[in-house]
Amino acid sequence: MNGVAQQIALAIQNERLQQEKVGQERLQQELQLARRIQETFLPTHLPESPAGNWTSAGKTARQVGGDFYDVIRLHKNRLALVIADVSTRASRQRFT
């Protein structure tokens, strides 16, 4: 009886570990997709300006960040710089 119980307990533990592994793999895939989507929101090039050259760089702390920036040409000699950040605290709030 003990041997059968141990085998059943081991099988249950293995199944839980497998489910956890599948869940972690799914989470990694979703984070990679979210990162690719986020990268499409960021500009691939910045407009030229008579005031100087623009450059940008960024590195997220994890796979996905909440930062957004863009430089928008308003008209011939005017540009708008947009910088935004998503607060993780606000994203944790539950709305019902």
DATA-V767774 format. One record per residue. N is the residue number from 1. RES is the residue in one small letter. SS is DSSP state (H for helix, E for strand, - for the rest). PHI is phi in whole degrees, -180 to 180 (none if undefined). OMEGA is omega in degrees with one decimal (NA if undefined). Layout:
n:res:ss:phi:omega
N:RES:SS:PHI:OMEGA
N:RES:SS:PHI:OMEGA
//
This chain:
n:res:ss:phi:omega
1:m:-:none:-179.7
2:n:H:-61:-179.8
3:g:H:-63:178.8
4:v:H:-66:179.8
5:a:H:-63:178.5
6:q:H:-66:178.7
7:q:H:-65:178.5
8:i:H:-65:179.2
9:a:H:-62:178.7
10:l:H:-66:178.4
11:a:H:-64:178.6
12:i:H:-65:179.3
13:q:H:-64:178.1
14:n:H:-62:179.0
15:e:H:-65:178.1
16:r:H:-63:178.8
17:l:H:-64:178.1
18:q:H:-64:178.2
19:q:H:-63:178.4
20:e:H:-65:178.8
21:k:H:-63:178.2
22:v:H:-63:178.2
23:g:H:-64:178.9
24:q:H:-67:177.8
25:e:H:-64:178.2
26:r:H:-64:178.5
27:l:H:-62:178.4
28:q:H:-61:178.3
29:q:H:-64:179.3
30:e:H:-66:177.9
31:l:H:-66:177.5
32:q:H:-64:177.3
33:l:H:-63:179.3
34:a:H:-62:178.5
35:r:H:-64:179.0
36:r:H:-63:177.9
37:i:H:-64:-179.9
38:q:H:-60:-179.1
39:e:H:-63:178.7
40:t:H:-72:178.6
41:f:H:-81:-177.3
42:l:-:-86:-177.6
43:p:-:-67:177.3
44:t:-:-87:174.1
45:h:-:-148:-178.9
46:l:-:-111:-177.3
47:p:-:-69:175.0
48:e:-:-74:-178.6
49:s:E:-138:175.4
50:p:-:-65:-178.9
51:a:-:-79:-178.9
52:g:E:152:-179.6
53:n:-:-93:176.7
54:w:-:-100:172.2
55:t:-:-145:-180.0
56:s:-:-144:176.1
57:a:-:-155:178.3
58:g:-:-158:176.5
59:k:-:-146:-180.0
60:t:-:-77:177.9
61:a:-:-69:177.2
62:r:-:-129:-176.7
63:q:-:-72:-177.6
64:v:-:-130:178.5
65:g:-:-117:-179.3
66:g:-:-110:-176.2
67:d:E:-88:176.5
68:f:E:-145:174.0
69:y:E:-149:175.0
70:d:E:-163:173.4
71:v:E:-120:-173.7
72:i:E:-119:176.1
73:r:E:-77:178.9
74:l:E:-83:169.9
75:h:E:-160:-167.0
76:k:-:-42:-175.0
77:n:-:-115:-178.8
78:r:E:-126:177.6
79:l:E:-126:173.7
80:a:E:-115:176.7
81:l:E:-105:-179.5
82:v:E:-114:177.3
83:i:E:-130:-179.4
84:a:E:-140:177.7
85:d:E:-142:178.0
86:v:-:-94:179.3
87:s:-:-79:178.7
88:t:H:-69:179.8
89:r:H:-64:-180.0
90:a:H:-65:-177.7
91:s:H:-71:179.6
92:r:-:-87:-179.0
93:q:-:-68:178.0
94:r:-:-98:178.4
95:f:-:-113:179.4
96:t:-:-121:NA
//
